[in-house]
Amino acid sequence: MNKNNNPLWTRDFTIITAGSVVSMFGNAMSGFAMSLMVLDISESTLLYAIYIAMYTVPQLFTPIISGALLDRYSRKKTIYTLDFISAGMYLAMAGLLATGWFSFPAFAAYCFLLGSIESAYMVAYDSFYPLLISEGNYQKAYSIASMLETTSAVMVPVSAFLYRGIGIAPLLAANSVCFLIAAIMETRIETDEEYIDLQKKTADSGSGIIRQAIADTKEGFEYLRSEKGLLAVAAYFAVIAITGGVSNVITLPYFKGSFNNGEYIYMLVWGCSLVGRAAGGGVHYKTVIPARRRYIIALVVYVLNALNEGFYLFFPIPVMMVLCFLIGLGGVTSYTIRISATQSYVPDEKKGRFNGAFNMLFMVGALIGELIGGVGTQVISERMVLMIAMIFNAVMAVVIIGGCKDSVSYIYNREN
């Protein structure tokens, strides 16, 4: 039973949540349509891979740079400024594509800019969002964030339908409007960013912005190394990213190659994980997990989720659907415990650097996993590659999270 009497739905929390709904749905709709457009125009897997890479590569280094800077400058201003810029970029591209113009090199550069903006935005958002949560409501707040992210996935099939019906330009224009609305809403947030004044006291007045950013980045990694619990969590989630990258490379090709209309079976099976995440988010919004049990629940979920995903491809489709539902349910549980615990634990003036380092490690892990998955399938079957990767995941959960029980449980089992 949650005895906290502080309201979650404050004015600022309501604004950031409403803005997230608008921008998430618009971005989900336009992002999938852009992928379809690149495949339709280029008819090349190589060019499609380049398009994906141009969006992903800036996410390797932008989080570190932006994370350091965002501990000294306004995260709120960064969020709405980037949303205004995104609105302009989507509107400009919509106008160009409406004329029939298309240049792959120019579009690739455009995607590189979008990836940079998205990466910096996520660090700013992840570091600012906790400041808008009232004391005692972290679990409920992050359960809402998880449900919104899950619900936005319904725009993927909608995007495919609209893209075939009206084309790409109207979808990009609609996304531009979504970003504009979100940015205007975000300018109305009133929460003070007290960490800026704290950081001004530690800034070197003789250093330029680049030198200060380098110094702050180094300090961020030193802080992570000094916190054994946070370091263990970051290390294990780098493992999750690696094995998730393996899964991303393997899963859709396996379904397409193993079943007639395999892409639809893939959507059906993994749609169950979205149902599981939505159900889990609703449970966590209504029922707060007792603080003393969060660590052990998280560890059990890490192991079970890894084993479920490692073996589900060996079962009939109905069993796959059940296991994917459990994966989704476990995923939102581990997400809610981990992010509410770490974001309430890290000091406000260090959140940007922590989130930047965490996001960079996660992206590096994901790219390594995608490479491992692609190479591994040249030697053994997709199912065996995934099984080996996920058994490794489960073992690392026990070794890293279980081996650092005192440090991790201190963070996870705190009241937040």
Helices and strands as residue ranges (DSSP letters): H 11-42, H 45-56, H 58-69, H 75-98, H 104-128, G 129-132, H 138-152, H 155-166, H 168-186, H 195-200, H 209-226, H 228-258, H 262-286, G 291-293, H 294-311, G 312-314, H 317-345, G 348-350, H 351-376, H 382-396, I 397-402, H 405-412
